[in-house]
Amino acid sequence: MAEHGLSRRGLLSGAAAGGAILAIGGIGETAEAATTSGSLPASVDAVVVGGGLSGLVAARNLVKAGNSVLVLEARNRVGGRLLNHTLKGGSVIESGGAFVGPTQNHVLALAKELKVKTFKEYVTGDNVYVSKTLGTLKYTGTVPPDPLILADAAILQLRIDDMASKVPVDAPWSAPDAANLDATTVDSWLRQNTLIPQVREVLKAFFQAAFGTDAEGISMLFFLWYMATAGDETHPGTFERASGTADAAQDSRFVGGSDLLPLRIASALGSRVALNAPVRKIKQTSTGVTVVSDRGTVKARRVIVAVPPPLALGIDWSPLLPPRRLQLLQHMPMGTLMKVDAVYAKPFWRAKGLSGSATFDDGVVRTMFDNCPADAKVGVLLAFIGGSSWQRCAMLPLAERRKLVLAAFAKAVGPEALNPIEYVEHDWTHERWTMGSPVASVQPGATVAYGSTIRQPHGRVHWAGTETSTYWAGYMDGAVRAGERAAAEVAKHL
Ligand SMILES: Cc1cc2nc3c(=O)[nH]c(=O)nc-3n(C[C@H](O)[C@H](O)[C@H](O)COP(=O)(O)OP(=O)(O)OC[C@H]3O[C@@H](n4cnc5c(N)ncnc54)[C@H](O)[C@@H]3O)c2cc1C
């Protein structure tokens, strides 16, 4: 793909005729798939709104249980926040979610079933810390070698894990001192609980990539809950597991790209997936639910809504959602995040003994990863630009932003980084059906005030989507778990 601001994959090929099943021309993948036009069934047992990973998993489970299901997906593709991107040479990278790691058992089990393999993120060699004051320093492990942050970092990690251990993953609003923690932003807590401000600069690398916002934008309660969810039923969540690479959330990636998961589920669901079908209205009566989409109207006994939280506000609800639910959705904005990849003929940094992983304490790039495909046929460096860094550079002309990004890469791994053979950006704030990324965060005060409505069904309407998960919320694993949970809720009623 030529240099551009927004990458898009042509997922479906061929002309749609009367709801015919089309062939997906996915990345390295050909499959029978969804309909893009034509009539929809008049009624089904369950309608799933949203064909991201969560909605598709919900549909898959309901079909397995013998129910008739229709997935209504607004875009002309499935996958939502998962999106493969094919480089000029044919290698595949991800523009959306990519990394998986231990305790993300549900997405890993799904991948195994769908025969999508994982490979380890490259971590051999030194990481690099690029500091405004110290210059470029090599290091191993997880904490950058900045004397100004070392004392704070060790204590912070222990305190965060200890505080997170007291936050129930299914009811953070009931944690000890919940109201105070929810009224305190992470930034103000850090100001009160760290000795030297430098640690806040370094932590931006994590907040901007993980939430698409800075520490000012989220409450301590929401953050601690998020850390508590970075685990499973037998492994309590920790900051290290959420933020680390090897043996943590960034441990591995999927061979062929994470998009293979939704593509393969959709392929098996076939014409049960209707694309180009944004849902506009959901009307409930005592006998059922009527779902109005651009492709037509379908009656269902139950509905699962699996869209990013703010997107549910765009649906015309009858009856209206309960007031606390409406407030929750209004207090869950999507983050701002752009994924940027620079492609090189080979991963030259590996030959220099560098892992390709870097943390920056200044500038628009705060975190960088080696993002080579499994066969490392080409070298790829990845930057997340989120939160205040996104605000600083997203509106710049592409050429200026590219210069800033490549200069940062060059500081970390050498001047070869200045001349990529390809440069790819994907800014999720441009996406009508996502409106930001990577996740919706609950704003300060709102977890305690409205959080308990997060999974509460609205009559015959149930909620999926990664943000409703009790483990790995915001991640692919959370999306799978939420889809499974919502399907189980609905199956009980069908
Ligand atoms: C840049 C980026 C990096 C990420 N990195 C990682 C990572 O490394 N590891 C990880 O685990 N996760 C990562 N994530 C998060 C991960 O991608 C998501 O958690 C997951 O894909 C969410 O799935 P979902 O089904 O809940 O939501 P979505 O993928 O958002 O799916 C929702 C679907 O609903 C559709 N929709 C919206 N409104 C309507 C409507 N009115 N009618 C019909 N359809 C509608 C949308 O088009 C979309 O297809 C990242 C995300 C991004 C964007």
PDBQT file of the ligand as one rigid body, heavy atoms in Angstrom, charges set to zero:
ROOT
HETATM    1  C1  LIG A 501      -4.814  -0.048  17.550  1.00  0.00    +0.000 C 
HETATM    2  C2  LIG A 501      -5.321  -1.143  18.441  1.00  0.00    +0.000 A 
HETATM    3  C3  LIG A 501      -4.419  -1.955  19.101  1.00  0.00    +0.000 A 
HETATM    4  C4  LIG A 501      -4.878  -2.984  19.914  1.00  0.00    +0.000 A 
HETATM    5  N1  LIG A 501      -3.971  -3.847  20.465  1.00  0.00    +0.000 NA
HETATM    6  C5  LIG A 501      -4.423  -4.976  21.076  1.00  0.00    +0.000 A 
HETATM    7  C6  LIG A 501      -3.528  -6.025  21.398  1.00  0.00    +0.000 A 
HETATM    8  O1  LIG A 501      -2.330  -5.960  21.095  1.00  0.00    +0.000 OA
HETATM    9  N2  LIG A 501      -4.025  -7.128  22.032  1.00  0.00    +0.000 N 
HETATM   10  C7  LIG A 501      -5.364  -7.251  22.318  1.00  0.00    +0.000 A 
HETATM   11  O2  LIG A 501      -5.757  -8.281  22.883  1.00  0.00    +0.000 OA
HETATM   12  N3  LIG A 501      -6.231  -6.269  21.988  1.00  0.00    +0.000 NA
HETATM   13  C8  LIG A 501      -5.799  -5.160  21.357  1.00  0.00    +0.000 A 
HETATM   14  N4  LIG A 501      -6.677  -4.205  20.953  1.00  0.00    +0.000 N 
HETATM   15  C9  LIG A 501      -8.081  -4.317  21.388  1.00  0.00    +0.000 C 
HETATM   16  C10 LIG A 501      -8.862  -5.375  20.607  1.00  0.00    +0.000 C 
HETATM   17  O3  LIG A 501      -8.698  -5.151  19.239  1.00  0.00    +0.000 OA
HETATM   18  C11 LIG A 501     -10.321  -5.268  21.021  1.00  0.00    +0.000 C 
HETATM   19  O4  LIG A 501     -10.427  -5.487  22.414  1.00  0.00    +0.000 OA
HETATM   20  C12 LIG A 501     -11.254  -6.269  20.363  1.00  0.00    +0.000 C 
HETATM   21  O5  LIG A 501     -10.962  -6.456  19.005  1.00  0.00    +0.000 OA
HETATM   22  C13 LIG A 501     -12.690  -5.764  20.556  1.00  0.00    +0.000 C 
HETATM   23  O6  LIG A 501     -13.604  -6.651  19.977  1.00  0.00    +0.000 OA
HETATM   24  P1  LIG A 501     -15.167  -6.347  20.128  1.00  0.00    +0.000 P 
HETATM   25  O7  LIG A 501     -15.865  -7.356  19.306  1.00  0.00    +0.000 OA
HETATM   26  O8  LIG A 501     -15.509  -6.222  21.561  1.00  0.00    +0.000 OA
HETATM   27  O9  LIG A 501     -15.390  -4.893  19.513  1.00  0.00    +0.000 OA
HETATM   28  P2  LIG A 501     -15.154  -4.374  18.015  1.00  0.00    +0.000 P 
HETATM   29  O10 LIG A 501     -13.981  -5.046  17.420  1.00  0.00    +0.000 OA
HETATM   30  O11 LIG A 501     -15.110  -2.889  18.098  1.00  0.00    +0.000 OA
HETATM   31  O12 LIG A 501     -16.429  -4.860  17.228  1.00  0.00    +0.000 OA
HETATM   32  C14 LIG A 501     -17.645  -4.163  17.261  1.00  0.00    +0.000 C 
HETATM   33  C15 LIG A 501     -18.315  -4.277  15.915  1.00  0.00    +0.000 C 
HETATM   34  O13 LIG A 501     -19.570  -3.611  15.977  1.00  0.00    +0.000 OA
HETATM   35  C16 LIG A 501     -19.789  -2.951  14.734  1.00  0.00    +0.000 C 
HETATM   36  N5  LIG A 501     -20.799  -1.913  14.951  1.00  0.00    +0.000 N 
HETATM   37  C17 LIG A 501     -20.688  -0.749  15.631  1.00  0.00    +0.000 A 
HETATM   38  N6  LIG A 501     -21.873  -0.106  15.643  1.00  0.00    +0.000 NA
HETATM   39  C18 LIG A 501     -22.753  -0.886  14.988  1.00  0.00    +0.000 A 
HETATM   40  C19 LIG A 501     -24.135  -0.773  14.668  1.00  0.00    +0.000 A 
HETATM   41  N7  LIG A 501     -24.877   0.279  15.050  1.00  0.00    +0.000 N 
HETATM   42  N8  LIG A 501     -24.727  -1.773  13.950  1.00  0.00    +0.000 NA
HETATM   43  C20 LIG A 501     -24.024  -2.851  13.555  1.00  0.00    +0.000 A 
HETATM   44  N9  LIG A 501     -22.698  -3.006  13.833  1.00  0.00    +0.000 NA
HETATM   45  C21 LIG A 501     -22.085  -2.034  14.541  1.00  0.00    +0.000 A 
HETATM   46  C22 LIG A 501     -18.420  -2.457  14.352  1.00  0.00    +0.000 C 
HETATM   47  O14 LIG A 501     -18.332  -2.184  12.982  1.00  0.00    +0.000 OA
HETATM   48  C23 LIG A 501     -17.521  -3.618  14.798  1.00  0.00    +0.000 C 
HETATM   49  O15 LIG A 501     -17.324  -4.546  13.760  1.00  0.00    +0.000 OA
HETATM   50  C24 LIG A 501      -6.265  -3.172  20.115  1.00  0.00    +0.000 A 
HETATM   51  C25 LIG A 501      -7.175  -2.359  19.444  1.00  0.00    +0.000 A 
HETATM   52  C26 LIG A 501      -6.706  -1.372  18.598  1.00  0.00    +0.000 A 
HETATM   53  C27 LIG A 501      -7.707  -0.555  17.842  1.00  0.00    +0.000 C 
ENDROOT
TORSDOF 0
